[in-house]
Structures are given as structure tokens and as C-alpha cells.
């Protein structure tokens, strides 16, 4: 079955262009031109990924993203003309998986979508699971449990955790972790990794202020605690 994409974009010409590109790439596409109708389509159709403009009528894109996140971990890629770093970081803190600033190439957006979908629904990897101090990371199923309780992560958060936990004790720079997110995502904006790590710790760590699993190496990057 082809993957389904929901495009929530009030620029009708741009939405039409994106629809054409995604349909040519064999995706099923739904579109909405405002936040309220976009959220309604999301709730009824449950798409595999949402392309979400931030500047929407009726309901702001950030609020739409918050509602999507409350419902689960459907991948979100934000589309916006906003270029301030604070706007990017707010989107990431809500749980967006990627962020594309207008103007952009539709081919680039298709490539970003493919990368995020690979992270979300990709083929199982050879290593089956990672266990450490009550934490279990089930790689084929993209599931994480701590002390038997499932922890819901976004695709980007899961990818970062799996990357770090695959080599406990190794220090990964922010650039290396960006590369783990398929390289193109947020290229050049290393602080986006900090936002993802903050979200990850808030879900993963018993006390995010004293992380047990994902540790900071000041001036260098992050590492997963050694056994």
C-alpha cells in the first residue's frame, strides 16, 4: 500500500504543486487549506506523515502540531516562511521531525519525506534490541520500554536514541547526530539536536536534570551511558 501524506498548506498553488510531485512518486495525498480542516482530516484519515505550514488560517500550525502530537507520533515536517531560529526550535520542541523553509524545491521536500518515512517505517535492522539499566530498545518494532512501561517517541527521537545506544560510551557530535537523521534534516542547525535531546530526556529519563541514559559531554556532544 502506498504511504499517505496530508498536506496542510493555505497557498493553494504550492499545495497543488506538492500534491503533483507526491502523486508522481506514488504517494496517496490529501490536502487542507486551513488548520481546522487539516486537523479534522488527520483525525479521520490517520495519514502516515503530515506536511504542515505554520502560517495557517483558523488554527495556527503550531497548535495543529500540538494536537497531532497529543494523538500520537505521526511524523510531522513543517513548511514555513519563518526563518528565525526560535521558530525552528519551537517546532522541534513540539515534536516535529523536520523543518523546511520557503522557498524550497518540491524535489527536496519529497526527499525529506522519504527520509523521515524510512526512519519511521523502515526495514528491520540486524540488531534486534538494546538493553541497559531497565531500558529496552526494540529496533525492528521502533519501541522503547523502561521498566516494562512503553515510552512513545517520535521517529527522530527514536533514531537519535538508537544511534547513541548502539555504541555505549562513544561520544557523538551534534553534526554526527544530524547525519543520523539522514543528513539533510536541519542541515547547519546543530541546536536542533539539543531540542530533540531535551524532548527525548523528558520522556526517557526518571530525572531529566540528572540523566541516567543520554549524557552530555560538554563542548563535544552526547553519549549513551556505558553498562
C-alpha positions as CSV (number, residue, x, y, z in Angstrom):
1,X,0.0,0.0,0.0
2,X,1.3,3.5,-0.9
3,X,2.1,5.8,2.1
4,X,-0.4,8.6,2.7
5,X,0.6,12.2,3.0
6,X,-1.5,15.0,4.4
7,X,-0.5,18.5,3.2
8,X,-1.9,21.3,5.3
9,X,-1.0,24.5,3.3
10,X,-3.0,27.6,2.7
11,X,-1.1,28.6,-0.5
12,X,-3.3,26.6,-2.9
13,X,-0.9,26.8,-5.8
14,X,2.0,25.4,-3.7
15,X,-0.2,22.7,-2.2
16,X,-1.2,21.7,-5.8
17,X,2.5,21.5,-6.9
18,X,3.4,19.4,-3.9
19,X,0.4,17.1,-4.5
20,X,1.6,16.6,-8.1
21,X,5.1,15.7,-7.0
22,X,4.0,13.3,-4.3
23,X,1.5,11.6,-6.6
24,X,4.2,11.2,-9.2
25,X,6.2,9.5,-6.5
26,X,3.3,7.1,-5.8
27,X,2.0,8.5,-2.6
28,X,-1.6,8.9,-1.7
29,X,-2.2,12.6,-0.9
30,X,-4.8,14.6,1.0
31,X,-4.8,18.4,1.2
32,X,-6.3,21.0,3.5
33,X,-6.1,24.8,3.3
34,X,-6.5,25.7,7.0
35,X,-5.7,24.3,10.4
36,X,-9.2,23.3,11.5
37,X,-10.0,21.3,8.3
38,X,-6.4,19.8,8.3
39,X,-6.8,18.6,11.9
40,X,-10.2,17.1,11.0
41,X,-8.7,15.2,8.0
42,X,-5.8,14.0,10.2
43,X,-8.2,12.6,12.8
44,X,-10.4,10.8,10.3
45,X,-7.8,9.6,7.8
46,X,-4.7,8.9,10.0
47,X,-2.1,9.7,7.3
48,X,1.5,8.3,7.5
49,X,3.0,11.8,7.5
50,X,1.9,15.4,7.8
51,X,3.4,18.3,5.8
52,X,2.3,21.3,7.9
53,X,2.6,25.0,7.2
54,X,3.0,27.2,10.3
55,X,1.1,30.2,9.0
56,X,-2.4,28.9,8.7
57,X,-5.9,30.5,8.9
58,X,-8.4,29.4,11.6
59,X,-5.8,27.4,13.6
60,X,-2.0,28.2,13.8
61,X,0.3,25.4,12.5
62,X,2.0,25.1,15.9
63,X,-1.3,24.4,17.6
64,X,-2.2,21.8,14.9
65,X,1.2,20.2,15.6
66,X,0.5,20.1,19.3
67,X,-2.9,18.3,18.6
68,X,-1.2,15.8,16.3
69,X,1.4,15.1,18.9
70,X,-1.3,14.6,21.6
71,X,-2.8,11.9,19.3
72,X,0.5,10.0,18.8
73,X,3.8,10.0,16.9
74,X,2.8,10.6,13.3
75,X,5.8,12.2,11.6
76,X,5.5,15.9,11.0
77,X,7.5,18.1,8.6
78,X,6.9,21.8,9.0
79,X,6.7,24.1,6.0
80,X,7.2,27.8,6.7
81,X,8.4,31.2,5.6
82,X,9.6,31.9,9.1
83,X,13.3,31.9,9.3
84,X,14.1,32.8,12.9
85,X,15.9,30.0,14.8
86,X,13.4,30.4,17.7
87,X,10.6,29.4,15.4
88,X,12.5,26.3,14.3
89,X,13.2,25.3,17.9
90,X,9.6,25.8,18.9
91,X,8.6,23.4,16.2
92,X,11.2,20.9,17.3
93,X,10.2,21.1,20.9
94,X,6.6,20.3,19.9
95,X,8.0,17.2,18.2
96,X,8.4,18.0,14.5
97,X,10.7,15.6,12.7
98,X,11.9,18.0,10.0
99,X,11.7,21.6,9.1
100,X,11.7,23.1,5.5
101,X,12.0,26.9,5.0
102,X,10.3,28.5,2.0
103,X,11.2,28.9,-0.8
104,X,12.1,25.3,-1.4
105,X,12.4,22.8,-4.2
106,X,9.5,20.3,-4.3
107,X,12.0,17.6,-5.0
108,X,13.8,18.5,-1.8
109,X,10.5,18.1,0.1
110,X,9.9,14.7,-1.4
111,X,13.4,13.6,-0.4
112,X,12.9,14.8,3.1
113,X,9.6,12.9,3.3
114,X,11.2,9.7,2.1
115,X,14.0,10.1,4.7
116,X,11.5,10.6,7.5
117,X,9.3,7.7,6.4
118,X,12.4,5.4,6.2
119,X,13.2,6.3,9.8
120,X,9.5,5.7,10.8
121,X,8.6,2.6,8.9
122,X,11.9,1.3,7.6
123,X,13.1,-2.3,7.3
124,X,14.2,-4.1,10.5
125,X,17.9,-3.9,11.2
126,X,20.1,-6.8,12.1
127,X,20.5,-6.0,15.7
128,X,17.2,-6.8,17.4
129,X,17.3,-4.9,20.7
130,X,19.4,-3.0,23.2
131,X,19.0,-3.3,26.9
132,X,20.6,-1.1,29.6
133,X,19.6,-0.4,33.2
134,X,15.9,-1.1,32.9
135,X,15.7,0.3,29.3
136,X,14.8,-1.9,26.3
137,X,15.1,-0.5,22.8
138,X,13.3,-2.8,20.3
139,X,14.8,-1.8,17.0
140,X,12.6,-3.7,14.5
141,X,9.4,-2.5,16.2
142,X,10.6,1.0,16.9
143,X,9.5,0.6,20.5
144,X,11.1,1.7,23.8
145,X,10.3,0.5,27.3
146,X,11.6,1.5,30.7
147,X,11.0,-0.9,33.5
148,X,8.4,-2.6,31.3
149,X,6.4,0.6,30.5
150,X,6.3,1.7,26.9
151,X,7.7,5.2,26.1
152,X,6.3,6.9,23.0
153,X,9.0,8.6,20.9
154,X,8.8,10.4,17.6
155,X,10.8,8.9,14.7
156,X,13.6,11.4,15.1
157,X,13.8,10.8,18.9
158,X,13.9,7.1,18.3
159,X,16.6,7.4,15.7
160,X,18.8,9.5,18.0
161,X,18.4,7.1,20.9
162,X,19.1,4.1,18.7
163,X,22.2,5.8,17.3
164,X,23.6,6.7,20.7
165,X,22.7,3.3,22.3
166,X,24.2,1.3,19.5
167,X,27.7,2.3,20.8
168,X,27.5,3.0,24.6
169,X,30.2,5.3,25.8
170,X,31.0,6.7,22.4
171,X,30.7,10.5,22.1
172,X,28.7,11.7,19.1
173,X,29.0,15.3,18.0
174,X,25.9,17.2,17.0
175,X,27.0,17.1,13.4
176,X,27.2,13.3,13.6
177,X,23.8,13.1,15.1
178,X,22.4,15.3,12.3
179,X,23.9,12.9,9.9
180,X,22.0,10.1,11.6
181,X,18.8,12.0,10.8
182,X,19.5,11.3,7.1
183,X,21.9,14.2,6.8
184,X,19.6,16.7,5.1
185,X,17.3,17.3,8.1
186,X,18.0,20.8,9.5
187,X,21.5,20.9,7.9
188,X,23.6,23.6,9.5
189,X,21.4,24.0,12.6
190,X,23.2,22.0,15.3
191,X,21.0,23.4,18.1
192,X,18.1,21.3,16.7
193,X,19.8,18.3,18.2
194,X,19.7,19.9,21.6
195,X,16.0,20.3,21.2
196,X,15.5,16.7,20.2
197,X,17.7,15.5,23.1
198,X,15.7,17.7,25.6
199,X,12.4,16.1,24.4
200,X,14.0,12.6,24.5
201,X,15.2,13.1,28.1
202,X,11.8,14.4,29.2
203,X,10.2,11.1,28.1
204,X,13.1,8.7,28.8
205,X,14.9,9.8,32.0
206,X,13.4,9.3,35.5
207,X,15.1,12.7,36.3
208,X,15.9,14.7,33.1
209,X,18.1,17.0,35.2
210,X,20.3,14.1,36.1
211,X,20.2,11.9,33.0
212,X,20.9,8.2,33.5
213,X,20.9,7.2,29.8
214,X,21.7,10.1,27.5
215,X,24.6,12.1,28.9
216,X,26.1,15.4,27.8
217,X,29.8,15.7,27.1
218,X,30.2,19.5,27.3
219,X,31.8,21.1,24.3
220,X,31.6,17.9,22.3
221,X,28.2,16.3,22.1
222,X,26.3,13.4,23.6
223,X,26.8,9.8,24.6
224,X,24.8,6.8,25.9
225,X,25.8,5.6,29.3
226,X,28.1,2.6,29.4
227,X,26.8,-0.5,31.2
